[in-house]
Protein backbone atom coordinates (compact mmCIF):
# COMPACT_ATOMS: atom_id res chain seq x y z
CA UNK A 1 0.00 0.00 0.00
CA UNK A 2 1.37 3.42 -0.87
CA UNK A 3 2.22 5.95 1.81
CA UNK A 4 -0.72 8.34 1.11
CA UNK A 5 -3.20 5.47 1.47
CA UNK A 6 -1.54 4.29 4.67
CA UNK A 7 -1.60 7.77 6.19
CA UNK A 8 -5.26 8.26 5.30
CA UNK A 9 -6.31 4.87 6.69
CA UNK A 10 -4.28 5.44 9.85
CA UNK A 11 -6.11 8.73 10.38
CA UNK A 12 -9.63 7.57 9.49
CA UNK A 13 -9.50 4.15 11.16
CA UNK A 14 -7.59 5.05 14.32
CA UNK A 15 -8.67 4.27 17.86
CA UNK A 16 -11.29 7.00 18.26
CA UNK A 17 -12.28 7.92 14.70
CA UNK A 18 -14.64 4.98 14.24
CA UNK A 19 -16.52 5.86 17.42
CA UNK A 20 -16.73 9.53 16.43
CA UNK A 21 -17.90 8.68 12.92
CA UNK A 22 -20.46 6.26 14.29
CA UNK A 23 -21.93 8.98 16.51
CA UNK A 24 -21.90 11.63 13.79
CA UNK A 25 -23.57 9.31 11.27
CA UNK A 26 -26.54 9.24 13.63
CA UNK A 27 -26.77 12.99 14.19
CA UNK A 28 -24.71 16.18 14.38
CA UNK A 29 -23.14 16.63 17.82
CA UNK A 30 -21.49 19.28 19.90
CA UNK A 31 -18.11 18.47 21.43
CA UNK A 32 -19.43 17.68 24.91
CA UNK A 33 -22.15 15.45 23.50
CA UNK A 34 -19.44 13.45 21.74
CA UNK A 35 -17.46 13.23 24.99
CA UNK A 36 -20.53 11.89 26.80
CA UNK A 37 -21.23 9.41 24.00
CA UNK A 38 -17.60 8.17 24.06
CA UNK A 39 -16.67 8.46 27.76
CA UNK A 40 -13.31 6.69 27.38
CA UNK A 41 -11.89 9.39 25.07
CA UNK A 42 -9.93 12.26 26.59
CA UNK A 43 -10.61 15.86 25.62
CA UNK A 44 -7.18 16.06 23.96
CA UNK A 45 -7.70 12.86 21.94
CA UNK A 46 -11.19 13.87 20.85
CA UNK A 47 -9.94 17.29 19.72
CA UNK A 48 -7.11 15.70 17.72
CA UNK A 49 -9.46 13.12 16.21
CA UNK A 50 -11.99 15.74 15.12
CA UNK A 51 -9.25 17.87 13.57
CA UNK A 52 -7.87 14.90 11.60
CA UNK A 53 -11.32 13.94 10.38
CA UNK A 54 -12.07 17.55 9.44
CA UNK A 55 -8.74 17.85 7.60
CA UNK A 56 -9.56 14.72 5.61
CA UNK A 57 -12.98 16.09 4.65
CA UNK A 58 -15.13 13.55 6.46
CA UNK A 59 -16.29 15.79 9.31
CA UNK A 60 -17.41 19.41 9.15
CA UNK A 61 -17.08 21.86 12.02
CA UNK A 62 -20.05 24.27 12.02
CA UNK A 63 -20.00 27.42 14.14
CA UNK A 64 -23.44 28.81 14.92
CA UNK A 65 -24.07 32.49 15.39
CA UNK A 66 -25.99 32.01 18.61
CA UNK A 67 -25.04 33.62 21.88
CA UNK A 68 -22.95 32.10 23.22
CA UNK A 69 -21.37 30.83 20.02
CA UNK A 70 -21.61 27.06 19.71
CA UNK A 71 -19.78 24.54 17.57
CA UNK A 72 -21.38 21.46 16.12
CA UNK A 73 -19.71 18.63 14.23
CA UNK A 74 -21.42 16.79 11.40
CA UNK A 75 -20.55 14.09 8.96
CA UNK A 76 -19.92 15.29 5.40
CA UNK A 77 -21.21 13.58 2.26
CA UNK A 78 -17.69 12.19 1.82
CA UNK A 79 -17.76 10.91 5.40
CA UNK A 80 -21.08 9.16 4.77
CA UNK A 81 -19.37 7.09 2.07
CA UNK A 82 -17.28 5.46 4.84
CA UNK A 83 -20.37 3.90 6.43
CA UNK A 84 -20.52 0.92 4.05
CA UNK A 85 -16.84 -0.08 4.31
CA UNK A 86 -16.79 0.42 8.08
CA UNK A 87 -19.98 -1.64 8.52
CA UNK A 88 -18.42 -4.38 6.35
CA UNK A 89 -15.30 -4.44 8.56
CA UNK A 90 -17.36 -4.59 11.74
CA UNK A 91 -19.54 -7.34 10.31
CA UNK A 92 -16.44 -9.32 9.31
CA UNK A 93 -15.03 -8.90 12.83
CA UNK A 94 -18.28 -10.11 14.40
CA UNK A 95 -18.36 -13.20 12.17
CA UNK A 96 -14.69 -14.02 12.60
CA UNK A 97 -14.29 -13.26 16.30
CA UNK A 98 -14.58 -16.91 17.44
CA UNK A 99 -11.82 -17.96 15.02
CA UNK A 100 -9.70 -14.98 16.03
CA UNK A 101 -10.11 -15.84 19.72
CA UNK A 102 -9.03 -19.43 19.02
CA UNK A 103 -5.97 -18.18 17.13
CA UNK A 104 -5.06 -15.83 19.98
CA UNK A 105 -5.38 -18.59 22.55
CA UNK A 106 -3.23 -20.95 20.47
CA UNK A 107 -0.60 -18.24 20.00
CA UNK A 108 -0.56 -17.35 23.71
CA UNK A 109 -0.37 -21.01 24.70
CA UNK A 110 2.56 -21.56 22.33
CA UNK A 111 4.35 -18.57 23.89
CA UNK A 112 3.78 -19.96 27.38
CA UNK A 113 5.25 -23.31 26.35
CA UNK A 114 8.50 -21.78 25.08
C-alpha positions as CSV (number, residue, x, y, z in Angstrom):
1,X,0.0,0.0,0.0
2,X,1.4,3.4,-0.9
3,X,2.2,6.0,1.8
4,X,-0.7,8.3,1.1
5,X,-3.2,5.5,1.5
6,X,-1.5,4.3,4.7
7,X,-1.6,7.8,6.2
8,X,-5.3,8.3,5.3
9,X,-6.3,4.9,6.7
10,X,-4.3,5.4,9.9
11,X,-6.1,8.7,10.4
12,X,-9.6,7.6,9.5
13,X,-9.5,4.1,11.2
14,X,-7.6,5.1,14.3
15,X,-8.7,4.3,17.9
16,X,-11.3,7.0,18.3
17,X,-12.3,7.9,14.7
18,X,-14.6,5.0,14.2
19,X,-16.5,5.9,17.4
20,X,-16.7,9.5,16.4
21,X,-17.9,8.7,12.9
22,X,-20.5,6.3,14.3
23,X,-21.9,9.0,16.5
24,X,-21.9,11.6,13.8
25,X,-23.6,9.3,11.3
26,X,-26.5,9.2,13.6
27,X,-26.8,13.0,14.2
28,X,-24.7,16.2,14.4
29,X,-23.1,16.6,17.8
30,X,-21.5,19.3,19.9
31,X,-18.1,18.5,21.4
32,X,-19.4,17.7,24.9
33,X,-22.2,15.4,23.5
34,X,-19.4,13.4,21.7
35,X,-17.5,13.2,25.0
36,X,-20.5,11.9,26.8
37,X,-21.2,9.4,24.0
38,X,-17.6,8.2,24.1
39,X,-16.7,8.5,27.8
40,X,-13.3,6.7,27.4
41,X,-11.9,9.4,25.1
42,X,-9.9,12.3,26.6
43,X,-10.6,15.9,25.6
44,X,-7.2,16.1,24.0
45,X,-7.7,12.9,21.9
46,X,-11.2,13.9,20.9
47,X,-9.9,17.3,19.7
48,X,-7.1,15.7,17.7
49,X,-9.5,13.1,16.2
50,X,-12.0,15.7,15.1
51,X,-9.3,17.9,13.6
52,X,-7.9,14.9,11.6
53,X,-11.3,13.9,10.4
54,X,-12.1,17.5,9.4
55,X,-8.7,17.9,7.6
56,X,-9.6,14.7,5.6
57,X,-13.0,16.1,4.6
58,X,-15.1,13.5,6.5
59,X,-16.3,15.8,9.3
60,X,-17.4,19.4,9.1
61,X,-17.1,21.9,12.0
62,X,-20.0,24.3,12.0
63,X,-20.0,27.4,14.1
64,X,-23.4,28.8,14.9
65,X,-24.1,32.5,15.4
66,X,-26.0,32.0,18.6
67,X,-25.0,33.6,21.9
68,X,-22.9,32.1,23.2
69,X,-21.4,30.8,20.0
70,X,-21.6,27.1,19.7
71,X,-19.8,24.5,17.6
72,X,-21.4,21.5,16.1
73,X,-19.7,18.6,14.2
74,X,-21.4,16.8,11.4
75,X,-20.5,14.1,9.0
76,X,-19.9,15.3,5.4
77,X,-21.2,13.6,2.3
78,X,-17.7,12.2,1.8
79,X,-17.8,10.9,5.4
80,X,-21.1,9.2,4.8
81,X,-19.4,7.1,2.1
82,X,-17.3,5.5,4.8
83,X,-20.4,3.9,6.4
84,X,-20.5,0.9,4.0
85,X,-16.8,-0.1,4.3
86,X,-16.8,0.4,8.1
87,X,-20.0,-1.6,8.5
88,X,-18.4,-4.4,6.4
89,X,-15.3,-4.4,8.6
90,X,-17.4,-4.6,11.7
91,X,-19.5,-7.3,10.3
92,X,-16.4,-9.3,9.3
93,X,-15.0,-8.9,12.8
94,X,-18.3,-10.1,14.4
95,X,-18.4,-13.2,12.2
96,X,-14.7,-14.0,12.6
97,X,-14.3,-13.3,16.3
98,X,-14.6,-16.9,17.4
99,X,-11.8,-18.0,15.0
100,X,-9.7,-15.0,16.0
101,X,-10.1,-15.8,19.7
102,X,-9.0,-19.4,19.0
103,X,-6.0,-18.2,17.1
104,X,-5.1,-15.8,20.0
105,X,-5.4,-18.6,22.5
106,X,-3.2,-20.9,20.5
107,X,-0.6,-18.2,20.0
108,X,-0.6,-17.3,23.7
109,X,-0.4,-21.0,24.7
110,X,2.6,-21.6,22.3
111,X,4.3,-18.6,23.9
112,X,3.8,-20.0,27.4
113,X,5.3,-23.3,26.4
114,X,8.5,-21.8,25.1
